[in-house]
Amino acid sequence: MLNKKKQFDDTPDSSGMPDNVPDRTLKCRHEMKYHISESTAEGITQFIKPYIQMDRYSKLHRNGDYPIVSLYLDSDELRLCKESLRGHKNRFKLRIRSYTDEPDYPRFLEIKRRMNTIIIKSRARVMSSDITNILAGIPLPPQNYTADTDTINQFQLYLNSIRAKPVVLIRYMRRAYECNMHNRVRVTFDRDLSYCVTDLPHVRLSGGGWQRNPFTNGGVILEIKFTDHYPTWLSQMVKYFNLRQRSISKYASSVEDSLLLRFCAPVVQGNE
């Protein structure tokens, strides 16, 4: 079995936090999403191989897929979910992400902001044991998180501004390809989307209560991200496979399905 701490290049140091491995997240980017069939996903996979390579995480798994789980936070009225469904040009999401249930592996606070067509993502590493205090608005010892203090403070500011609380866990399997030139391009295929309604400050892949999100219906969520210009080969790919861009929110679609199953109380479509 692979050591998950090693596979993500995050070996804990004496303080319990991972070493200073560069965060390869595309912090400011353009993002395009598509819902495609498995056969189209296979064709696109073959098409992109001359241009970008499987990312370092996918390479460590036999089939190229690795797990992702995120705890999404929102107000009692589901304000962030409503803004996503209504297509607000300027909006944000708050989530805590992990790739394993190992308690010594860090979790990642993420603020994902949309400014018209640009996605801006802020991210900070914290330990699982600190999540309860973070959600309660309690400052963390700055000496433990020197590099991420500003992002943690910003996360708590956003959190407190809408009194956000845990709403739902979202998990899926991802296969990712990327290139690391000046114009960074990242193409991901997400499968097996599921959710678990929760009000607990726990980020977990396992355990009970999971429901399959019917949005994908056995299909694949394709995401294309790039930091500078839109490469010609991507334009050719979109045209060749007749891809139709659409708004896709794993969070909002999971909340909508949970409402249909009466797992959540708030009415998403109502006025705030």
Backbone bond lengths (Angstrom), bond angles and torsions (degrees), N, CA, C in turn:
res aa  C-N    CA-C-N  psi(-1)  N-CA   C-N-CA  omega(-1)  CA-C   N-CA-C  phi
1 M - - - 1.473 - - 1.519 109.41 -
2 L 1.324 117.05 139.32 1.446 121.12 -179.71 1.510 110.64 -72.12
3 N 1.327 115.85 141.60 1.452 121.24 173.11 1.517 107.93 -78.49
4 K 1.333 118.05 113.54 1.459 121.12 -172.44 1.507 112.39 -67.31
5 K 1.342 117.55 -31.12 1.454 118.56 177.92 1.517 110.43 -66.86
6 K 1.314 116.57 -37.70 1.456 120.84 179.27 1.516 111.63 -73.88
7 Q 1.339 116.35 -37.67 1.454 118.88 -174.52 1.517 111.90 -65.58
8 F 1.334 118.19 -24.55 1.449 120.26 178.18 1.518 111.46 -102.20
9 D 1.346 117.01 19.34 1.452 122.06 176.37 1.518 112.66 55.25
10 D 1.328 117.68 33.53 1.446 122.42 179.80 1.531 108.56 -124.06
11 T 1.310 117.30 86.04 1.449 121.53 179.02 1.520 108.87 -92.28
12 P 1.348 119.31 118.05 1.454 120.31 -176.71 1.519 111.92 -58.84
13 D 1.319 115.53 139.59 1.457 119.99 174.73 1.517 109.00 -93.80
14 S 1.312 117.82 -168.81 1.454 121.72 -175.09 1.521 112.41 -65.30
15 S 1.333 118.15 -21.76 1.459 121.05 -179.68 1.520 112.03 -85.31
16 G 1.339 116.48 -6.82 1.450 120.23 -178.51 1.512 113.32 93.90
17 M 1.328 117.74 -11.97 1.460 121.14 177.42 1.520 109.48 -93.42
18 P 1.333 118.22 154.09 1.462 120.62 179.37 1.515 111.48 -68.63
19 D 1.325 115.59 158.64 1.453 120.67 175.36 1.524 109.59 -61.92
20 N 1.322 116.45 167.27 1.467 121.30 -177.12 1.520 111.53 -78.84
21 V 1.322 114.98 74.57 1.460 121.08 175.67 1.519 107.71 -85.37
22 P 1.339 119.09 134.44 1.462 120.71 -178.56 1.524 111.73 -56.62
23 D 1.319 116.38 135.19 1.456 122.09 175.73 1.518 108.32 -80.71
24 R 1.343 116.91 115.39 1.454 121.59 -173.56 1.536 112.02 -92.85
25 T 1.331 116.55 10.67 1.452 119.88 177.03 1.525 110.70 -61.38
26 L 1.337 116.87 138.27 1.467 120.92 175.54 1.525 107.65 -77.87
27 K 1.338 116.20 98.01 1.458 121.21 -170.66 1.522 112.95 -70.55
28 C 1.332 117.74 -35.51 1.465 121.49 179.33 1.526 106.83 -131.82
29 R 1.322 117.03 119.03 1.458 118.39 -168.85 1.522 111.33 -156.86
30 H 1.320 114.32 167.21 1.452 122.23 166.48 1.529 106.70 -97.02
31 E 1.306 116.40 147.84 1.468 119.60 -174.98 1.516 109.73 -140.27
32 M 1.328 115.91 131.83 1.460 122.24 179.45 1.524 108.44 -129.87
33 K 1.346 116.34 139.16 1.459 120.60 -175.68 1.530 110.70 -127.12
34 Y 1.346 114.00 147.08 1.460 120.56 -179.37 1.526 108.83 -143.57
35 H 1.324 116.73 149.69 1.464 122.48 172.51 1.525 106.86 -108.05
36 I 1.336 117.00 116.60 1.458 120.92 -172.02 1.532 110.94 -129.54
37 S 1.322 115.25 165.45 1.464 121.18 177.07 1.529 109.97 -83.40
38 E 1.326 115.98 166.37 1.466 120.78 177.93 1.529 110.73 -63.89
39 S 1.327 117.49 -37.31 1.464 119.22 -179.65 1.527 110.95 -66.97
40 T 1.333 116.91 -37.77 1.457 119.86 176.43 1.519 110.59 -67.56
41 A 1.318 116.44 -38.18 1.466 120.53 178.40 1.525 110.77 -60.94
42 E 1.310 116.77 -39.92 1.461 120.69 178.90 1.530 110.27 -66.39
43 G 1.327 116.65 -42.35 1.457 119.97 178.63 1.522 112.03 -63.53
44 I 1.328 117.21 -41.56 1.465 121.28 179.06 1.522 110.34 -66.10
45 T 1.326 116.74 -38.48 1.462 120.69 178.53 1.523 110.50 -57.59
46 Q 1.315 116.88 -44.25 1.455 120.11 179.20 1.531 111.21 -69.04
47 F 1.320 116.90 -35.46 1.465 121.63 -178.22 1.527 111.43 -65.69
48 I 1.330 118.10 -39.80 1.469 120.89 -172.46 1.527 114.05 -83.81
49 K 1.324 118.01 -14.29 1.462 120.31 -174.11 1.525 114.53 -57.80
50 P 1.342 121.04 -34.75 1.472 119.12 177.47 1.533 113.27 -69.89
51 Y 1.337 117.33 -14.90 1.459 120.46 -173.16 1.529 113.73 -107.10
52 I 1.321 117.31 -37.11 1.462 120.66 -178.69 1.526 109.41 -138.20
53 Q 1.325 115.39 157.56 1.463 121.60 -176.04 1.524 110.96 -111.66
54 M 1.320 115.88 156.29 1.455 121.16 174.58 1.528 108.98 -56.40
55 D 1.328 117.60 137.11 1.461 119.53 -176.21 1.530 110.95 -73.71
56 R 1.325 115.76 169.18 1.467 120.72 -171.67 1.519 112.67 -64.16
57 Y 1.336 118.80 -28.68 1.458 120.55 179.51 1.524 110.73 -74.31
58 S 1.328 116.66 -44.39 1.460 120.29 179.43 1.525 111.71 -63.35
59 K 1.331 116.80 -34.59 1.463 120.60 -179.23 1.526 112.26 -62.58
60 L 1.317 117.03 -23.07 1.454 120.89 -176.89 1.524 113.25 -85.36
61 H 1.332 117.36 -0.96 1.454 121.37 179.85 1.527 109.65 -118.42
62 R 1.294 115.65 141.03 1.464 121.57 -173.12 1.527 111.73 -56.43
63 N 1.337 117.93 -43.97 1.465 120.05 -179.26 1.523 112.34 -98.37
64 G 1.331 117.44 2.55 1.463 121.32 177.03 1.512 115.46 86.73
65 D 1.327 117.78 -4.27 1.465 120.86 -177.38 1.522 111.19 -99.42
66 Y 1.329 116.43 135.77 1.467 120.31 174.93 1.524 109.71 -128.28
67 P 1.346 118.24 151.92 1.468 121.14 -174.80 1.521 112.68 -82.64
68 I 1.329 115.21 147.91 1.456 123.17 172.89 1.523 107.61 -133.79
69 V 1.324 116.67 136.66 1.457 121.17 173.18 1.520 108.42 -134.01
70 S 1.332 116.28 138.10 1.463 121.22 179.54 1.524 109.55 -133.86
71 L 1.325 115.44 135.19 1.458 122.09 172.18 1.531 107.23 -94.48
72 Y 1.332 117.03 116.23 1.464 121.32 -179.69 1.519 110.07 -92.99
73 L 1.329 115.11 141.02 1.452 122.82 -178.07 1.522 109.24 -115.66
74 D 1.325 116.36 143.66 1.458 119.93 -178.88 1.521 108.44 -157.87
75 S 1.322 115.49 170.22 1.461 120.98 177.70 1.524 109.63 -76.19
76 D 1.347 116.22 170.73 1.465 120.15 177.65 1.516 111.54 -60.61
77 E 1.340 116.17 -29.29 1.475 120.58 -178.88 1.525 112.51 -91.25
78 L 1.338 117.07 5.36 1.460 122.49 -179.35 1.532 111.90 58.29
79 R 1.309 115.77 45.66 1.458 121.24 -176.84 1.525 112.42 -58.08
80 L 1.329 117.50 -45.46 1.463 120.59 -175.94 1.526 111.07 -68.67
81 C 1.303 116.00 -36.16 1.463 120.43 176.79 1.526 110.49 -63.96
82 K 1.333 117.28 -44.50 1.459 121.59 179.98 1.524 111.08 -62.55
83 E 1.340 116.47 -42.19 1.463 119.69 -179.61 1.524 111.09 -63.01
84 S 1.322 116.16 -36.40 1.461 120.17 177.87 1.525 110.64 -67.13
85 L 1.321 117.49 -45.10 1.458 121.35 -179.31 1.522 112.02 -65.28
86 R 1.326 116.36 -32.07 1.461 120.48 -179.00 1.523 112.73 -86.48
87 G 1.328 116.13 -2.92 1.456 119.95 175.63 1.514 114.98 71.19
88 H 1.332 117.65 32.49 1.459 120.25 177.15 1.531 110.19 -56.99
89 K 1.320 116.54 133.83 1.461 120.95 -177.02 1.525 112.10 -69.65
90 N 1.322 116.71 -33.12 1.468 121.15 179.83 1.522 108.72 -118.38
91 R 1.307 115.68 107.89 1.458 120.19 -176.94 1.524 109.21 -152.13
92 F 1.324 116.38 173.42 1.461 120.03 178.77 1.521 110.13 -145.02
93 K 1.331 114.29 162.14 1.458 121.87 174.17 1.522 108.37 -130.54
94 L 1.314 115.61 149.36 1.460 122.19 176.88 1.519 108.52 -120.56
95 R 1.333 116.01 128.17 1.457 118.96 179.51 1.520 110.31 -150.99
96 I 1.334 114.52 161.70 1.464 121.62 174.83 1.521 106.08 -123.88
97 R 1.324 116.20 121.33 1.466 121.36 -170.66 1.526 111.93 -110.45
98 S 1.328 114.75 149.83 1.467 120.68 173.11 1.519 109.11 -148.07
99 Y 1.335 114.93 165.67 1.460 121.81 -179.94 1.528 111.40 -123.57
100 T 1.330 116.48 5.63 1.451 122.08 -175.76 1.517 109.02 -163.70
101 D 1.337 116.41 162.07 1.464 120.63 174.56 1.528 112.10 -95.24
102 E 1.326 117.60 0.00 1.457 119.96 179.70 1.524 110.21 -61.83
103 P 1.333 117.87 124.53 1.471 120.56 -174.64 1.522 114.37 -65.28
104 D 1.332 118.45 -25.21 1.465 120.76 -177.98 1.524 113.29 -86.37
105 Y 1.319 116.18 -5.55 1.461 119.48 177.80 1.527 108.92 -86.34
106 P 1.324 119.48 138.99 1.470 120.29 -176.36 1.521 113.08 -67.32
107 R 1.322 114.92 153.93 1.455 123.19 167.75 1.526 106.82 -102.07
108 F 1.330 116.76 164.04 1.456 120.19 -174.94 1.520 110.64 -126.70
109 L 1.326 115.92 115.60 1.460 120.41 171.93 1.521 107.75 -73.36
110 E 1.326 117.23 133.39 1.457 119.95 -179.64 1.525 111.22 -134.38
111 I 1.314 115.09 132.02 1.465 122.61 169.61 1.521 105.67 -111.12
112 K 1.314 117.01 116.73 1.460 121.02 179.82 1.521 107.95 -111.43
113 R 1.332 115.80 110.40 1.456 121.29 -176.93 1.530 110.82 -109.69
114 R 1.314 115.07 139.63 1.461 121.33 173.02 1.516 107.94 -109.90
115 M 1.338 115.53 123.69 1.451 122.23 174.79 1.523 106.89 -116.51
116 N 1.320 115.84 92.78 1.454 122.95 -173.39 1.531 110.01 61.81
117 T 1.343 119.39 -103.80 1.467 120.56 -179.83 1.528 112.85 -106.83
118 I 1.326 117.04 2.74 1.459 121.31 -177.24 1.532 109.97 -102.10
119 I 1.330 116.15 135.77 1.460 122.10 176.33 1.533 108.47 -102.90
120 I 1.320 116.02 127.28 1.465 122.14 177.07 1.520 107.96 -119.30
121 K 1.314 115.76 124.72 1.462 120.26 -174.22 1.523 110.52 -123.21
122 S 1.332 115.75 125.35 1.460 121.78 174.63 1.520 108.03 -110.23
123 R 1.343 115.97 143.72 1.464 119.43 -171.30 1.520 109.80 -147.44
124 A 1.339 116.69 137.67 1.457 121.67 179.84 1.523 109.84 -139.66
125 R 1.314 115.87 139.17 1.465 121.21 177.89 1.518 110.28 -86.74
126 V 1.327 115.15 133.27 1.459 120.80 174.15 1.529 107.31 -138.98
127 M 1.326 116.09 168.84 1.455 119.38 177.02 1.525 109.47 -95.31
128 S 1.317 116.48 153.45 1.458 122.23 -177.99 1.524 111.67 -56.48
129 S 1.317 116.18 -35.49 1.461 120.85 -177.39 1.526 112.77 -67.75
130 D 1.339 117.48 -15.72 1.467 121.19 -178.05 1.528 113.20 -95.64
131 I 1.316 118.34 -7.53 1.455 120.52 -172.92 1.527 112.33 -62.80
132 T 1.327 117.58 -42.11 1.468 120.51 -179.79 1.517 110.89 -58.29
133 N 1.324 117.51 -44.42 1.466 120.95 179.44 1.527 111.43 -66.95
134 I 1.330 115.85 -37.94 1.471 119.57 179.01 1.525 110.43 -61.24
135 L 1.325 116.67 -46.18 1.464 120.47 -178.48 1.523 111.90 -70.32
136 A 1.330 116.78 -21.52 1.463 120.73 176.88 1.519 112.05 -86.22
137 G 1.350 116.31 -2.75 1.454 120.43 179.15 1.509 114.60 81.48
138 I 1.318 116.94 13.69 1.463 121.57 -179.44 1.527 109.52 -82.78
139 P 1.327 118.66 126.07 1.473 121.22 179.18 1.525 110.91 -61.57
140 L 1.328 116.39 141.70 1.461 121.05 176.96 1.518 109.62 -90.99
141 P 1.322 117.30 155.17 1.471 119.98 176.55 1.523 110.47 -56.98
142 P 1.338 119.25 116.25 1.466 121.19 -174.16 1.519 113.58 -61.33
143 Q 1.337 117.42 -28.14 1.458 119.22 -178.59 1.528 111.96 -68.33
144 N 1.331 117.25 -19.48 1.466 120.89 179.48 1.526 112.23 -83.34
145 Y 1.337 117.65 -21.40 1.452 121.32 -173.36 1.531 110.95 -136.75
146 T 1.308 116.31 46.51 1.463 120.85 -174.07 1.522 112.75 -53.11
147 A 1.336 116.74 -48.08 1.464 120.67 -175.09 1.521 112.94 -70.53
148 D 1.342 117.44 -23.55 1.460 121.10 -172.43 1.518 113.56 -113.64
149 T 1.328 118.36 8.69 1.466 121.19 -175.45 1.526 112.05 -56.92
150 D 1.329 117.74 -45.62 1.463 120.81 -177.65 1.521 111.74 -61.30
151 T 1.344 116.51 -43.09 1.464 119.78 -179.83 1.519 111.44 -68.02
152 I 1.326 117.19 -39.12 1.466 120.84 177.53 1.525 110.38 -62.26
153 N 1.326 116.41 -44.69 1.467 120.04 178.63 1.524 111.43 -63.00
154 Q 1.330 115.71 -40.03 1.459 120.12 178.96 1.524 110.92 -65.62
155 F 1.336 116.14 -40.92 1.465 121.18 177.88 1.529 109.93 -58.73
156 Q 1.325 116.36 -45.93 1.463 119.94 -179.54 1.532 111.58 -66.94
157 L 1.333 117.12 -33.00 1.458 120.83 176.87 1.525 110.88 -64.10
158 Y 1.336 116.80 -47.50 1.465 121.14 176.43 1.531 110.13 -61.10
159 L 1.316 115.58 -43.15 1.465 122.07 -178.97 1.527 110.51 -57.49
160 N 1.339 115.54 -49.70 1.460 120.51 -176.82 1.523 112.45 -70.84
161 S 1.338 117.08 -27.62 1.466 120.46 -176.56 1.528 112.18 -63.88
162 I 1.340 116.98 -28.83 1.466 120.04 178.95 1.532 111.78 -120.58
163 R 1.344 115.46 7.17 1.475 120.76 -178.25 1.526 110.48 55.17
164 A 1.299 115.11 50.08 1.468 120.85 -175.71 1.526 111.83 -72.11
165 K 1.318 114.43 146.34 1.464 122.74 179.45 1.535 108.38 -137.86
166 P 1.332 117.83 164.35 1.471 120.03 175.30 1.521 111.34 -58.56
167 V 1.329 115.99 135.78 1.460 121.65 -179.66 1.524 111.38 -121.18
168 V 1.333 117.03 -49.72 1.460 119.10 -174.57 1.528 109.91 -157.92
169 L 1.321 115.14 146.99 1.459 122.53 170.88 1.523 108.42 -94.98
170 I 1.326 116.68 137.20 1.466 122.18 176.49 1.523 107.81 -122.05
171 R 1.326 117.50 130.07 1.466 119.82 176.63 1.522 110.25 -134.55
172 Y 1.329 114.85 154.80 1.464 121.48 179.18 1.523 108.38 -166.58
173 M 1.316 115.17 171.01 1.452 121.99 175.88 1.519 108.78 -105.98
174 R 1.328 116.55 133.67 1.466 121.18 -176.38 1.520 111.18 -120.75
175 R 1.342 115.31 138.78 1.460 122.39 167.69 1.522 106.50 -119.53
176 A 1.318 116.53 127.87 1.464 119.84 -170.48 1.521 112.09 -127.65
177 Y 1.326 114.67 144.78 1.463 123.12 175.79 1.529 107.32 -129.40
178 E 1.338 116.04 146.08 1.458 118.28 -179.38 1.529 111.20 -157.52
179 C 1.333 114.35 162.09 1.454 121.51 169.81 1.523 107.20 -126.91
180 N 1.318 116.41 151.81 1.455 120.65 -172.41 1.517 112.50 -115.91
181 M 1.323 116.57 32.73 1.455 120.93 175.51 1.530 108.76 -79.44
182 H 1.341 116.78 -176.01 1.465 120.16 -178.26 1.526 110.72 -55.66
183 N 1.326 116.79 -45.25 1.460 121.11 174.51 1.519 107.62 -89.90
184 R 1.316 116.64 92.97 1.458 120.13 -177.28 1.521 110.20 -72.34
185 V 1.310 115.46 129.81 1.460 121.99 178.88 1.521 108.03 -120.83
186 R 1.326 115.57 136.11 1.462 120.29 179.14 1.529 107.91 -135.94
187 V 1.332 116.40 129.26 1.457 123.05 178.55 1.518 108.01 -122.27
188 T 1.330 116.66 125.30 1.463 119.91 -177.58 1.522 110.99 -126.98
189 F 1.344 114.58 148.41 1.460 122.79 176.30 1.530 107.43 -119.80
190 D 1.330 116.92 117.93 1.466 121.23 -178.17 1.521 110.13 -110.64
191 R 1.348 115.23 130.84 1.461 121.98 -177.21 1.530 110.79 -131.03
192 D 1.336 115.01 167.85 1.475 122.40 174.01 1.522 111.60 55.15
193 L 1.315 116.83 50.12 1.453 121.89 -179.78 1.526 110.52 -72.17
194 S 1.328 116.54 128.00 1.458 121.36 177.65 1.523 109.60 -144.67
195 Y 1.320 116.38 166.23 1.462 120.67 -177.36 1.522 110.37 -143.16
196 C 1.329 114.59 162.51 1.462 121.66 177.94 1.525 107.74 -144.75
197 V 1.318 116.98 113.16 1.461 121.14 178.24 1.521 109.40 -67.33
198 T 1.336 116.57 132.76 1.465 119.90 -177.20 1.517 110.64 -156.32
199 D 1.314 116.25 153.14 1.463 121.10 171.89 1.525 110.68 -118.84
200 L 1.330 115.00 17.11 1.467 120.82 -177.68 1.532 111.06 -99.85
201 P 1.329 118.11 148.38 1.473 121.87 -178.95 1.526 112.91 -84.82
202 H 1.329 116.20 44.67 1.456 121.01 -177.41 1.531 109.81 -116.68
203 V 1.334 116.57 131.02 1.462 121.48 178.30 1.523 106.61 -105.82
204 R 1.329 116.96 109.29 1.465 120.56 -172.14 1.519 111.56 -140.44
205 L 1.325 114.37 146.97 1.461 121.18 174.41 1.524 111.60 -91.69
206 S 1.314 116.13 -32.23 1.459 121.01 -173.96 1.525 111.02 -98.69
207 G 1.326 116.59 -168.89 1.453 121.38 179.95 1.514 112.01 90.84
208 G 1.327 115.47 176.94 1.455 121.26 -176.04 1.520 113.36 -92.58
209 G 1.336 114.67 179.75 1.452 121.32 175.14 1.514 115.49 89.28
210 W 1.334 118.32 5.18 1.465 120.55 -176.32 1.526 110.54 -81.31
211 Q 1.338 115.02 140.66 1.457 122.84 176.31 1.527 108.71 -125.63
212 R 1.314 116.95 137.83 1.467 119.85 176.38 1.523 109.42 -72.17
213 N 1.320 115.86 131.43 1.463 120.07 175.82 1.524 108.05 -77.88
214 P 1.333 117.87 118.28 1.474 120.27 -175.50 1.525 113.24 -74.55
215 F 1.338 117.57 -4.39 1.463 120.32 -176.68 1.525 112.33 -54.74
216 T 1.334 116.22 -43.94 1.461 119.03 -175.42 1.526 112.32 -76.81
217 N 1.332 117.65 -28.98 1.465 121.28 179.42 1.522 112.07 49.06
218 G 1.306 116.02 46.77 1.455 120.64 179.44 1.506 114.00 81.95
219 G 1.328 117.89 -1.39 1.453 121.09 179.41 1.517 112.16 -88.42
220 V 1.321 115.24 -164.18 1.462 122.20 -173.93 1.524 108.67 -131.86
221 I 1.329 116.26 140.37 1.463 120.94 173.01 1.529 107.73 -94.68
222 L 1.316 115.53 115.95 1.456 122.04 178.25 1.522 108.75 -98.58
223 E 1.334 116.73 128.92 1.458 121.40 176.43 1.529 109.57 -122.94
224 I 1.312 115.98 132.71 1.457 122.58 176.59 1.523 107.81 -116.64
225 K 1.326 116.92 126.19 1.457 121.47 -178.85 1.527 108.94 -130.24
226 F 1.316 115.61 138.31 1.467 119.47 176.76 1.523 108.84 -149.43
227 T 1.322 116.23 153.49 1.462 121.09 -171.54 1.522 114.07 -98.79
228 D 1.320 118.59 -20.09 1.466 120.18 -174.10 1.529 110.26 -126.01
229 H 1.327 117.54 -99.85 1.457 121.16 -178.76 1.524 110.59 -102.33
230 Y 1.324 114.89 163.01 1.457 122.31 -179.77 1.519 108.47 -84.31
231 P 1.341 118.44 109.75 1.468 120.94 -175.22 1.536 112.42 -61.84
232 T 1.316 115.62 147.26 1.464 120.68 -179.98 1.518 111.50 -59.85
233 W 1.332 116.56 -40.50 1.459 119.34 -177.59 1.531 111.88 -64.87
234 L 1.341 117.11 -30.53 1.461 119.20 176.24 1.521 110.37 -69.64
235 S 1.321 116.15 -40.65 1.459 120.43 177.34 1.523 110.76 -60.90
236 Q 1.329 116.31 -41.59 1.465 120.83 178.06 1.532 111.11 -64.42
237 M 1.333 116.03 -39.50 1.460 120.85 179.63 1.532 111.07 -63.62
238 V 1.325 116.37 -46.92 1.459 121.07 -179.56 1.526 110.68 -60.13
239 K 1.336 116.09 -41.14 1.468 120.60 179.83 1.528 110.89 -69.75
240 Y 1.334 117.23 -43.85 1.462 121.46 -176.23 1.529 111.22 -62.53
241 F 1.338 116.41 -41.40 1.465 120.23 -177.38 1.534 112.25 -93.87
242 N 1.335 115.76 6.14 1.462 121.13 176.66 1.534 111.20 53.00
243 L 1.319 115.91 48.88 1.460 120.99 -177.82 1.521 110.40 -78.53
244 R 1.327 115.92 141.47 1.453 122.42 179.03 1.528 108.98 -119.46
245 Q 1.318 115.11 111.28 1.453 120.04 -178.64 1.524 110.55 -64.50
246 R 1.341 115.98 143.78 1.452 120.10 178.84 1.514 110.50 -149.76
247 S 1.312 115.58 161.98 1.463 120.48 176.06 1.520 108.45 -79.96
248 I 1.338 116.04 123.62 1.462 121.27 179.83 1.521 108.49 -132.38
249 S 1.309 116.32 123.48 1.461 121.34 175.27 1.526 108.91 -124.75
250 K 1.310 116.36 112.03 1.463 119.32 177.19 1.519 110.62 -60.28
251 Y 1.334 115.21 -37.59 1.467 120.29 -179.52 1.522 111.50 -67.91
252 A 1.320 117.23 -55.72 1.459 120.52 -175.60 1.528 112.26 -62.80
253 S 1.329 117.75 -39.97 1.466 119.95 -179.69 1.531 110.85 -67.02
254 S 1.332 117.02 -33.38 1.465 120.53 177.71 1.521 110.85 -69.83
255 V 1.335 116.56 -41.07 1.466 119.74 177.37 1.526 110.11 -63.73
256 E 1.334 117.32 -43.36 1.464 120.34 178.80 1.521 111.32 -58.53
257 D 1.335 116.95 -44.05 1.459 119.57 -179.53 1.522 110.83 -67.32
258 S 1.343 116.29 -38.04 1.462 118.99 179.40 1.526 110.99 -64.65
259 L 1.337 117.47 -32.65 1.463 120.78 176.90 1.529 111.08 -67.67
260 L 1.327 115.65 -39.17 1.463 119.41 177.82 1.529 110.86 -62.61
261 L 1.330 115.79 -34.99 1.461 121.10 179.16 1.523 112.06 -88.28
262 R 1.362 115.51 1.46 1.472 122.96 177.24 1.528 112.84 63.28
263 F 1.343 114.69 39.15 1.459 119.39 174.14 1.531 111.04 -88.91
264 C 1.360 116.69 -22.29 1.460 121.23 -177.70 1.529 108.75 -120.81
265 A 1.328 115.48 151.03 1.460 120.88 -178.17 1.531 114.34 -89.82
266 P 1.353 120.05 -42.96 1.472 119.77 -173.69 1.530 112.25 -62.54
267 V 1.329 115.32 151.70 1.466 121.38 177.25 1.525 108.08 -96.19
268 V 1.321 117.11 115.31 1.456 121.54 -172.85 1.517 112.17 -66.34
269 Q 1.318 118.71 -39.46 1.451 121.10 -172.56 1.529 113.22 -83.95
270 G 1.303 118.28 -6.75 1.458 120.63 -177.52 1.498 113.11 -73.34
271 N 1.331 117.22 164.65 1.458 121.98 177.53 1.515 110.22 -74.57
272 E 1.329 114.90 145.12 1.459 119.67 179.37 1.521 108.71 -77.03
